[in-house]
Amino acid sequence: MPLAVMRRAVRETVSGLPREFWWLWTSTLVNRLGAFVATFMALYLTLDRGYSASYAGLVASLHGLGGVISSLGAGVMTDRLGRRPTLLVAQTSTAASVALLGFVHDPVAIAGVAFVVGMASNASRPAVQAMMADIVRPEDRVRAFSLNYWAINLGFAVSSMGAGFIAEFSYLAGFLIEAGMTLVCALVVFAKLPESRPAPTAKSAAEPVTNLGTVLRDGRFMSVVGLSFLVAVVFQQGSVGLPVAMGAAGFTAADYGMAIAVNGVLIVALQIPVTRFIEHRDPKRLLVISSLLAGYGFGLTAFAGSVGLFALTVCVWTLAEIVNAPTQTGLVVRLSPVHGRGRYQGMYTMSWSLAALVAPVMSGVVIDRFGAAWLWALCAVVGTVAAVGYSALMRSLPPETPPGPSSKPAPESLAALSVGGPADPSAGLPTELPPTPSAGLPADLTSVSSQGPISGPADIDPAAKSLGAGRAAVPGQAAAPAPDGEVRPEVAAG
């Protein structure tokens, strides 16, 4: 791609997003730049501490289990306490527990602290995703989630290289650096990000309260959670099934490193231009195609016999990852009631955390009993099932209505307003559905909206890969109507 075209794509992608989004994006990038624990935990326990591989696997599983448990709790906190308090609690707890992990030596203590680190580090994800949905205009959400996913992968790629050199010097230094950078994220949130939770309105007060039972009874949304779990299990094979299969075939760790490095490089290089391509596309088609690319991308691994061919298969499923992450997160936002976004995002995050626990067990059992070829065939089957599921699910969604005048971008003088609300994951076709049951929505879906990085989870979190596993109302200020019809307090930008 010519440099001028690339620059124009970057300018178009980053334009029009509110200042608060960029502070949140910066917090995400700094957080991932300091990632150390997830990347080097296994090496730390086996090489530095001398524990067995089985013990390292147990600690990784406990870390993942902590993430599963905290997903729902953090979702509830995000709705009840607010996005900002949840982020502050999660990030300060992560900083403290990561620092503590560098000093504990007892195996039971290490396992316990690793569990706490998993809980704390995962607790920020529902709040981040809900805050992005609150502060970004509906028509810009696909770009916002894509840029956040890009920051996750960029930060993780840089931190992985830097952490390797730090580990050569001192593992403790790595833990302390991660704790310090996570604390910086908390300071950014505290100083620059006001609360974005939509202010209650008379209409929202009359609506049924959204709780975890409401989420579980939402059949359409839980179908999305189930499909995201299937896709996540497939993507997890890049870090759990692929290295084992390559090792069994006689390839070295360096060979695997060269092949999997293509994943991070492509995401960093292609996420922005691909975002410009997909944001006006049909989300149903994107989810179906990305599921098939993921399944058959891993399926092609059965025919790989060299590092180059393995890298080629990585290219296929990485493209699926780039398309799937922001589109799928957008679908979650679209199906989430405005005042229940935290709980819905928490449930969605849990599907990825649960996949990080299931995938290692699944790949190990299948490879040991039947061989790696059966694992890759199973990935193709799972990808096909997910594609069929998305096709059926998206067909049953209510039709979208053209956006009204209120969905136009806010003028510069109103840049301080929080503009959240429902949007469509295609981010280019009609972007909103009226937030009333008269639009043909089910009774439990009072509003719909649109969207990774991954990276969930909105992204597919690279940390999970490496483990194998508006603002608050301001008293005295008048409420102003947001472009999506919600009533939000008018406050100064952070």
N, C-alpha and C positions, 0 to 999 in steps of 0.2 A: 504494500500500500504506500503510495507517495507520501512524503512527509507533510506536505501541505494539506492533503486530504485527511491525514491522521490528526493534524492540529485542529482542523475544522470540526472533525468528529468529537474531539475532546471538548472544544469550546461549546458545542451544541449540547453535549451531554451534561456538562456541569452548570450550564446557565439556568437561571430561574429558580434555583433551590434556595430556601431561606437560610439565613445566617446560622440559626440554631442547628439546622441539619449539619452544617460543616463542623460545628463544634462537636456534635455527636459523632460524626465521621472521624474527626481527629482523635477523639477518645478511643474509638475502636482501633484505629491504626496504631496508636501508642501502646494500647493493650497487647496487640498481636506482635508488635516489635519486641516486646519484653517476654514473649512466650518462651518458657524454658522447661518447666516441669513436665508438660505433656510430651515434649519432644525427647527428653533425655532421661525420663524417669526409669525406664527399663535398664539403660546403661548405668545409671547412677547406682541402682540397687545391685546389679550383678557385678559390675567391674569395680566400683568404688567401695561398696559395702560388702561385697562377697556373698550376697544371697543367691539362692537358686533361681533358675528361670521360672519355676513354678510359683515361687513366692512373688516374683516380679509380676507375673500374670495375675495373681490374686490381688495385688495392690492396684493394678490397672483396672481390674473388674470393680473393685470397691470405689475407685475414683469415678468410674462410669455410673455405678449404682447411685452414688451421691447426686450425680447430675439428673438421673431419672426422678429421684425423690423431690429434688428442689424445683423441678420444672413446674409442677402444679402449685406448690407453695408460693413460688415467686410470681406466678400468674395471678393468684389471689391477692398477694401484696400489691401488685401493680395496679389492680382495680380499686382496692380498698384504701391503701396508703398513698398511692400515686406513683408515677414513673420515677420521678427524681429521688424520693426517699428509698425506693427499692434499689435503684442504681447505687446510691451512696452506701447502703448497708452491704450490698453484694460486693462492691469493689473494695471497701475497707476490710471486710471479712476475708476476701481473697488475699489481699496484701498481707494481713496478719498471719493467716494460716500457711501461706507459701513461705514466709520468712521462718515460721516455726518448723516447717518441714525440713529445712536445711540444718536444723540443730538437733533434732531427735534422732536417736540411734537404736532404741529398742524396737524390734520388729513389730510388736503389737502397737506401739505408739506410732510408728511410721504408717501402718495400715490405717489406724484411726484418723490421723491427720490428713492422709491422702483422701479419705472419704469426705472429710470436711472441705478440703480444697475443691473436690469435685462438686459438692453442693454449692459452695460459694461462687465458684467461677461460672457455673451454669445459670445461676439465679439472675444474672443481668440480662440474659437474652430476651425473655418475654418483655421486659421493660424497654429495652432498646427498640424492639420491633414495634411495640405499641406506640412509643414516642414518635417514631418515624411516621407511622400512620396518622398521628395527631397533627404534626407540624408541616407535613408536605402536602401540597395540593394533590387532589385525586389523579389528575392527568400526569403528574410527575413521579408517581410512586414507583413505577417500574424502574425508572432511572435511579431513584434514590436507593432502592434495595440492591440494584446491581452495583452501584458505586460502593455501598457498604460491604458487599460480598468481595468486591475487588480489593478493598482496603484490608479485609481479613486475610486474603491470600497473599497480598503484597507484604504485609507485615510478617506473616508466618514464614514466607520464603526468605526474607532478610534475616529474621531472628534465627531460623534454622542454621544458616551459615555462620552467623555471629556466635550463636550458642555453642557450636562445635569448638570454636577457638577458646571460648570462655571455659568450657568443660575441661580442656587440656590444662588450663591454669588452676581452676578451682570450681567444683560443683557448688560449693556454698556461695561463691560469688554470683553464680547464675541464679540461685534462689533469691538472693538479696536484690539483685538487679530487677528481676521480675516483680518482686514485692514493691520496690520503689516505683517502677513504671506504672504498676496498677494503682498505687496511691496517687500518682500524677493524674491518672484518669479520673479518680474520685474528686480531685481538686478542680479539674476542668468542669465536671458536672456541677459541682457546688458553686463555682464562680460564674459560669457562663450559660447554664441551662436552667431556665425556669420550668416550673411544673407545667405539663402539657395536657393533663387529663381534662377532657371536656367538662365544662361546668354543668351541673344538673339543670334541667329545664322542667317546666310544668309537664311537658309531654313525656319526658324520660321518667319523671317521678310516678306517672300513672302506668308505666309499663311494668311487666313482671320483672322481679329482680333476677339478674343473671348470676347463677352459682354453678358449681361444678356439675351438679345434677342436670342443670339446663344444658350444659355443654355435652354431657354424655347422652342426653336424649335427642340431641340434634343429629338426626340420622345422616343428613347430607354432609355435615361437617365431619362427623366421625368416619364417614367413608373416605374423605380426604386424608384424615389422619392415618387410616389403614393403608391407603395407597402410598402415602409419603413414607410409611414404614417399609413397604416393599421396595420402593426405589432406594431408600437409605441402605437397606441390607445389601443391595447390589453394589452401590457405590463404596460401601465399606470394604468390599473385597479388594480394592486397590491397595489397602494397607494390611489386610489380614490374610486373604487367600493368595494374592499375587506373589508376595515374597516367599511364602511357603512352597508354592508350586514351582517357582523359579529355582529355589534352593534344591528341591527334590529332583529337578531336571539337570542339576549340575552347574547352575549359574551361581556367581558369587554375590555377596552383599553389594559390592561396587556395581555389578551389572544391574541389580535391582534399583540401586540409587540412580543410575543413569536413565533407566526407563521411566521411573516414577517422577524424575525431575521435570519431564516433559509436561506433566500435569500442572505444576505451578507456573512454569514459563508460559504456557498457552493461556492460562487464566489471566495472568498479568497483562499479556500482550493483546488478547482478543476480547476481554470482557467489555471494554468501552465500545469498540466498533460493533460488536455483536448486539450490544444493548440498543444501539441506534437502529439496528436492523429489525429486532424483534418487538420493539415497544408499540408498533402499529399492527402487529400480527394477531391473528386469532389465538387466544390462550388455549383453547381446546386442542388445536392442531399442534401448538408448541409442546404441550404436555404429552400428547400422544407420541410425537416424533422423538422427544427427548427420552421418554421411557424406552422406546424401541432402540434408540442409539445406545442407551446405557446397557440394556440387556444383551444386545447382539455385539456391542463393543467388547464386553467381557467374554461373550460366547466365542468370538474370534480368537481369543487367547489360546484356545485348545489347538489351534493350528500354528501358533508361533513357535519357531525353533531357533531364533536368534534374538539378540538384544534389540536390533533394529525393528524386527517384527513385533516384539513386545511393546516397544515405544510407539509403533503405529497403532496398536490396539488402544494404548493409553490416549492417543490423539482422539480416537473415536468417542470413547466414553467421557473424555474431558469436555468435548463440545456439548455433549448431553448435559453435563454438569453446569456449564455456563448458561445454557438455556433454561434448564429446569429450576435452578435455585431461585431466581427472582420471580419467575412466572408462578411457581407453586406457592411462594410466600404471598404473592399478590392474591391468589385465590383464597388463602386463609384470611387475609384482611377483608376481602370481599364478603365472606360469609360470616364475619364477626360483628355482632352488635357493637355500636360505638362504646357503650359503657361496660362492655364485657370483653374488650380486646385483650386485656391481660390474661384472663383465664383461657381464652381461645388460643392465644399465642403460647401459653404454658403447655397446653395439651399438645399442640403441634410440636413444640420443642421436645416434649417427652418422647414422641415417636422416633426422633433421631437418636436420642440418648438410649432408648431401648434397643434400637438397631445396633448401636455400638456394643451392646452386651450380647446380642444374639448372633451377630455375624461371625465373631471368632469361633464360637462353639459350632455353628453350622458348617463353616468352612473346614474346620478340623475334622469333624466327624465324616463329612463327605469325602475329603481327600484320603483319610486313613482307610475307609471301608471300600470306596469305589474308585478312587483316583481323581486327579485334578480335572480330567476331561469331563467328568460328570458334574463337577462344580460349575464349570463354564457353561455347560448345557443347561443346568438349573438356572443360572443367571439369565440366560436367554428366555427361558420359560417365564420367570418372574417378571422380567421386563415386558413381555407380551401381555401377561395378565394385568399389569399396571396400566399399560396402554389401553387395553379394552375397558378397564375400569374408568379411566379418565374420560374416554369417549362417551361412555354411558352416562357418567355423572354430569359432564358439561352439557350434554344434550337436554338434560332435565332442568337446567338452570333457567330461571325466567328470562325473557328477552329484555334487552337493555333499551332504555329510552334515550333519545338525543339529549345532550346536556343543555340546560337552560342558560340564560345570561349569567346566572350566579356562578357558573363554573369557569368563567373567564379568569385569566390570571389577574391577581390583585395588582393595582397600581403601586408605584414605588412608595408613595406616601403612606400606603397601608402595609408596608413590608413587615411591620412589627406585629401584625395580627397573626394569631395562630390559625392556620388553615388546614384542617384535617377533614376526616369524614370518609365516606365511602368512595371507592373507585374501582375501576375495572382493570384486571391484570394486563389487558392488552395495551392499556395506556395510550391509545391512539384512536380507537373506535369510541363510540359513545361511552362516557366514563362513569356515569352515575345512574343509580336507580333511586327513585324517590324513597325517602326513609319512612314510608308509611305502608301498612299492610295492603292498601288499595293498589299498590303496584303489582300485585300478584305474588308477593312473597309469602312463604309460610309464616305462621304466626310468630315463631320464635326467631325469625330473621327480620329485625326491624330496620336494618340498614345493611348495605353491602358495599364493599370497596375493593381496591386492588393493591397489589404490591408496588434471594437473593437473592457471605458470603456469609458464607458460607458458610455462607460459608457454612443460613441457617443453619437455634439452628437456623435460621433462615438461610440461613445459608448452610452449606455443608461445612461444618466446623473442621478446619484442618487439625485442630487439637485432637478431635476424636479420631481422625485418621491415624495420627502418629501413635496414639495409645493402642491402636488396634481395637481397640474397643469401639399546648396551648398554654398549657400553662395553668397554674392554679389561679383561682379567682383572687384578685387583689381587692381588699375591702375599700369601698369608696369609689371604685371605678365602674364606669358604665359597661354593660355588656354590649358587644357588637356582633351582628350576624356574620358568621363565617360563610365563605363561598359555597359550602356544601349544605347550608341550611341550619347547621348547629348554632347555638348561641354560645359564644366564647367571651371571656373577659378581655378587654383591650388593655394590653400591657406593653411596656417597652421591651424591645428585643434584648436578649441576654448578651 
